[in-house]
Structures are given as structure tokens and as C-alpha cells.
Amino acid sequence: DVTLRALRVLAEVSLIAAEDTRTTRKLLARHGIRARLVSYNEHNKGARTPRLLAALRDADIALVSEGGTPVISDPGLDLVAAALEAGFAVIPIPGPSAVTAALAVSGLPTRQFTYLGFLPRRSGERRRLFASLRDEPRTIVAFESPHRLLRSLADMRAEWDDRRIAVCRELTKAFEEVFRGRISEALEHFADRPRGEFTLVVEGSTGPTAPDLKEVRRDLQQRRADGEPAKRAVAEVARRYGLPHRQVYRMWLEIPN
């Protein structure tokens, strides 16, 4: 997907900085645009940024991501920030975005949403992130790779229960697919070697979740074993889990010495 304005700008600029020159070259060839291309990606941005800033003194430059909108979970952020700091004008050219496209087809509330970008690689980090968002009422959007999709869905189910989800695969591409259902159903649907790029749209919390009292007791036991004073431990645990101070204090007293 590309807009007429984007094609006009690409045809007018003297230089295009592309995250993937092969992908961008195909786009330009399809629309008969001849332009000078240089790569700008996560691996060469340190060396490329000062050269592109120098080129900006003489002419405009277009920034193109491999797919979607530049700067959104994209190395173009560093170039934009450097250009602004150097006093250059930065003008957005609206185009496709997996975030808004996924939200539009998800069937989930879109008035407000929380965007997480690419999810952490390690399960422990993902679980902590999901736990911190357990009571987040807004719809949640995230990117995930095919080889971590099933593990991330399993972590979501463990922390968020079986919420509604839209799993969007290869948006705007030839093999686009949108699966809507529960997290458990998504795990079953994509069990056979998922492929492609995924955008996940997950239902927000529909109400306060009752704390797991076993987890509360484990937290108190660990604090007691660490020698934390009762007053501070009880106050912090009560605040963390949203429980009455009196209830947490009783649980503290029940811990065997």
C-alpha cells in the first residue's frame, strides 16, 4: 500500500534512505521511479546518520522503512531525532501502519489502546511485562516474530487468562490472515509452525482481578525470610495487591517462624 503523495515525494527527492534497499527498489520499479538509494538500518545507522545529515544540507531526503511507518519500532527514530536536533524540518508522509490496520480489523475497542512494540525475547521479561498490565483496561497491541508467537501467547494466557485476541499475520501482504478468538484458540490455530510477521491485538482488562492469595503468601514469606520489617512488608504487599492492610497483617502473622 502506498499513497499518491508518497510516490510524488519519492520521485522528487534526490536521495532515499531505506531500511531494506531490495524491498524499496521493488516499490520504486513498480511505479517507474528512479532514485538514488542508500541503506539505513539497525546495523549501519551509527555511520550513516552523520552522512545523511550532511546530505540534508543540500537537498531533501526521504526515509523509507522495510514495511509500515518509519520510526514506529524502526531504526529511523535515530535519524529523525538527529535531524530535528540539527535544525532540519521533518515532515510525515502518512502511509500504512500495522498498528492501526490491526486495530481496525480486530473487532476490539479502539478508542484507546496501549502499544508495546516488539515483545521481550525472554519469557521471564514477558511475564513481568504482562503482569504489570494485568489491570490495564485499554486494548493492547504488540508485535511478535513467528518463532516466539506460541510462547508469547502462552505467557499471555498465564498472566491475562483467556482474553479475546486478534492475531494479524502478514498485514497488507499476499498471505494476510486475521484470526479472532480467545488466546487459547489462537494457540491451537497457530500450533503448526506459524510463519510471517504478527501483530497482536488483545482485549484489555474488563475489571479488577482478584489477587492470587498463594502469590501474596509467597511474597510475604520471601520478605520475612529476607528480614524485612513487618510494618514495611505488610504495607507494601497490601498496596501491591490491593488488599486491606488488616487482611495482609493476618497473613503475615500466620507465617510460621
C-alpha positions as CSV (number, residue, x, y, z in Angstrom):
1,D,0.0,0.0,0.0
2,V,1.3,3.5,-0.9
3,T,-0.3,6.9,-1.3
4,L,-0.1,9.2,-4.3
5,R,1.7,11.8,-2.1
6,A,4.3,9.3,-1.1
7,L,5.0,8.4,-4.7
8,R,5.3,12.0,-5.6
9,V,7.8,12.7,-2.8
10,L,9.9,9.6,-3.6
11,A,10.1,10.8,-7.2
12,E,11.1,14.3,-6.2
13,V,13.8,13.7,-3.6
14,S,17.5,13.3,-4.6
15,L,18.2,10.5,-2.0
16,I,16.2,7.8,-0.3
17,A,17.4,6.2,2.9
18,A,15.8,2.7,3.0
19,E,15.8,0.1,5.8
20,D,15.9,-2.5,3.1
21,T,17.0,-1.3,-0.3
22,R,15.8,-4.5,-2.0
23,T,12.2,-4.0,-0.9
24,T,12.2,-0.3,-1.6
25,R,13.8,-0.9,-5.1
26,K,10.9,-3.2,-6.0
27,L,8.4,-0.5,-5.0
28,L,10.2,2.2,-7.0
29,A,10.5,0.0,-10.1
30,R,6.8,-0.9,-10.0
31,H,6.0,2.8,-10.1
32,G,8.7,3.8,-12.6
33,I,10.7,5.9,-10.1
34,R,14.4,6.2,-10.5
35,A,16.2,7.5,-7.4
36,R,19.4,7.1,-5.5
37,L,19.1,4.6,-2.7
38,V,21.3,4.1,0.4
39,S,20.6,1.6,3.2
40,Y,19.8,2.8,6.7
41,N,19.2,0.1,9.3
42,E,20.0,-1.0,12.8
43,H,23.4,-2.2,11.8
44,N,24.8,0.9,10.0
45,K,22.8,3.8,11.5
46,G,25.7,5.0,13.6
47,A,27.9,5.6,10.5
48,R,25.1,6.6,8.2
49,T,23.4,9.3,10.3
50,P,26.1,11.9,10.1
51,R,26.5,11.3,6.3
52,L,22.7,11.7,5.8
53,L,22.7,14.9,7.9
54,A,25.5,16.3,5.7
55,A,23.4,15.4,2.6
56,L,20.4,17.2,4.1
57,R,22.2,20.5,3.9
58,D,22.0,20.3,0.1
59,A,18.7,18.6,-0.6
60,D,15.7,16.7,0.8
61,I,15.9,13.1,1.8
62,A,13.1,10.5,2.1
63,L,13.2,7.9,4.8
64,V,11.5,4.5,4.0
65,S,11.1,1.5,6.3
66,E,11.0,-2.1,5.2
67,G,7.3,-2.2,5.9
68,G,4.9,0.1,7.7
69,T,5.5,3.6,9.0
70,P,9.1,4.7,9.6
71,V,10.2,5.3,13.2
72,I,7.4,3.1,14.7
73,S,9.5,0.2,16.2
74,D,12.0,1.1,13.5
75,P,15.7,2.4,13.3
76,G,14.5,5.6,11.6
77,L,13.9,7.1,15.0
78,D,17.6,7.9,15.4
79,L,17.8,9.7,12.1
80,V,14.6,11.7,12.8
81,A,15.9,12.7,16.2
82,A,19.3,13.7,14.9
83,A,17.7,15.7,12.0
84,L,15.5,17.6,14.4
85,E,18.4,18.3,16.8
86,A,20.4,19.7,13.8
87,G,17.5,22.1,13.0
88,F,16.1,20.3,9.9
89,A,12.4,20.1,9.2
90,V,10.9,16.6,9.4
91,I,7.6,16.1,7.5
92,P,5.5,13.0,7.9
93,I,4.1,11.3,4.8
94,P,1.2,9.2,6.0
95,G,1.2,5.6,4.9
96,P,0.5,2.0,6.0
97,S,0.8,1.1,9.7
98,A,0.4,-2.4,11.1
99,V,-0.7,-1.0,14.4
100,T,-3.7,1.0,13.1
101,A,-4.6,-1.7,10.5
102,A,-4.7,-4.4,13.1
103,L,-6.8,-2.3,15.4
104,A,-9.2,-1.5,12.6
105,V,-9.9,-5.2,11.8
106,S,-9.6,-6.6,15.3
107,G,-13.2,-6.1,16.4
108,L,-11.9,-4.9,19.8
109,P,-12.3,-1.4,21.4
110,T,-10.2,1.2,19.6
111,R,-11.0,4.4,21.4
112,Q,-7.8,4.0,23.5
113,F,-5.0,1.5,23.2
114,T,-1.6,0.7,24.6
115,Y,1.2,-0.1,22.2
116,L,4.0,-2.4,23.4
117,G,6.2,-2.6,20.3
118,F,8.1,-5.9,19.9
119,L,7.7,-8.1,23.0
120,P,10.7,-9.1,25.1
121,R,12.6,-12.1,23.9
122,R,12.8,-13.9,27.3
123,S,9.8,-15.5,28.9
124,G,10.5,-14.0,32.3
125,E,10.6,-10.5,31.0
126,R,7.4,-11.0,29.0
127,R,5.6,-12.5,32.1
128,R,6.7,-9.5,34.2
129,L,5.5,-7.1,31.5
130,F,2.2,-8.8,31.1
131,A,1.7,-9.0,34.9
132,S,2.3,-5.2,35.1
133,L,-0.5,-4.7,32.6
134,R,-3.0,-7.2,34.2
135,D,-5.4,-4.5,35.1
136,E,-4.8,-2.3,32.0
137,P,-8.3,-1.5,30.7
138,R,-7.2,-0.3,27.2
139,T,-6.8,-2.6,24.2
140,I,-3.1,-3.8,23.9
141,V,-1.2,-4.0,20.7
142,A,2.2,-5.7,20.2
143,F,4.5,-7.1,17.5
144,E,5.9,-10.7,17.6
145,S,8.0,-12.9,15.5
146,P,6.8,-16.3,14.2
147,H,9.3,-18.4,16.2
148,R,8.2,-16.8,19.6
149,L,4.5,-16.4,18.8
150,L,3.3,-19.5,20.7
151,R,5.5,-18.9,23.7
152,S,4.2,-15.3,23.9
153,L,0.6,-16.4,23.6
154,A,1.1,-19.0,26.4
155,D,2.6,-16.3,28.6
156,M,-0.3,-14.0,27.9
157,R,-2.8,-16.7,28.8
158,A,-0.9,-17.4,32.1
159,E,-1.0,-13.7,33.1
160,W,-4.2,-12.4,31.5
161,D,-6.4,-15.6,31.4
162,D,-8.3,-16.4,28.2
163,R,-9.0,-12.9,26.8
164,R,-10.2,-12.1,23.3
165,I,-7.5,-11.6,20.8
166,A,-7.0,-10.8,17.1
167,V,-3.8,-12.3,15.7
168,C,-3.0,-10.5,12.5
169,R,-0.4,-12.1,10.2
170,E,1.3,-10.5,7.2
171,L,-1.0,-7.5,7.1
172,T,-1.4,-5.9,3.6
173,K,0.7,-8.7,2.0
174,A,-0.3,-11.6,-0.2
175,F,-0.8,-14.1,2.6
176,E,-2.7,-11.8,5.0
177,E,-4.7,-13.5,7.7
178,V,-6.6,-12.3,10.7
179,F,-7.6,-14.8,13.4
180,R,-10.1,-13.6,16.0
181,G,-11.0,-15.6,19.1
182,R,-9.7,-16.4,22.6
183,I,-6.0,-16.7,23.4
184,S,-6.4,-20.5,23.9
185,E,-8.0,-20.8,20.5
186,A,-5.1,-18.8,18.9
187,L,-2.6,-21.2,20.5
188,E,-4.4,-24.1,18.8
189,H,-4.9,-22.3,15.5
190,F,-1.2,-21.4,15.1
191,A,0.2,-24.6,16.6
192,D,1.6,-25.8,13.3
193,R,4.8,-23.7,12.7
194,P,3.5,-20.1,12.4
195,R,5.0,-18.1,9.6
196,G,5.2,-14.3,8.8
197,E,5.1,-11.1,10.8
198,F,2.5,-10.9,13.5
199,T,0.6,-8.0,15.1
200,L,-1.3,-9.0,18.2
201,V,-4.4,-7.0,19.5
202,V,-5.5,-8.2,22.9
203,E,-8.6,-7.2,24.9
204,G,-7.9,-5.0,27.9
205,S,-8.9,-5.9,31.4
206,T,-12.7,-5.9,31.9
207,G,-12.4,-5.3,35.7
208,P,-10.2,-5.6,38.7
209,T,-8.7,-9.1,39.0
210,A,-8.8,-10.7,42.4
211,P,-5.2,-11.2,43.6
212,D,-3.9,-14.8,44.0
213,L,-3.6,-15.3,47.7
214,K,-1.0,-18.0,47.2
215,E,1.2,-15.5,45.4
216,V,0.5,-12.9,48.2
217,R,1.7,-15.5,50.8
218,R,4.8,-16.3,48.8
219,D,5.6,-12.6,48.6
220,L,5.2,-12.2,52.4
221,Q,7.2,-15.4,53.1
222,Q,10.1,-14.2,51.0
223,R,10.1,-10.7,52.6
224,R,10.1,-12.3,56.1
225,A,12.9,-14.7,55.1
226,D,14.9,-11.6,53.9
227,G,14.4,-10.0,57.3
228,E,12.1,-7.2,56.1
229,P,10.3,-5.4,59.0
230,A,6.7,-6.4,59.4
231,K,5.3,-2.9,59.1
232,R,7.0,-2.1,55.8
233,A,6.4,-5.6,54.3
234,V,2.7,-5.6,55.1
235,A,2.2,-2.0,53.9
236,E,4.0,-2.7,50.6
237,V,2.2,-6.0,49.9
238,A,-1.2,-4.5,50.7
239,R,-0.6,-1.7,48.3
240,R,0.9,-4.0,45.6
241,Y,-2.1,-6.4,45.6
242,G,-4.8,-4.0,46.5
243,L,-5.7,-5.8,49.7
244,P,-6.8,-4.5,53.1
245,H,-3.9,-3.8,55.4
246,R,-5.7,-5.9,58.2
247,Q,-6.0,-8.9,55.9
248,V,-2.3,-8.8,54.9
249,Y,-1.2,-8.4,58.5
250,R,-3.2,-11.5,59.5
251,M,-1.5,-13.4,56.7
252,W,1.9,-12.2,58.0
253,L,1.1,-13.5,61.5
254,E,0.1,-16.9,60.0
255,I,3.6,-17.4,58.5
256,P,5.5,-20.0,60.7
257,N,8.7,-18.7,62.3
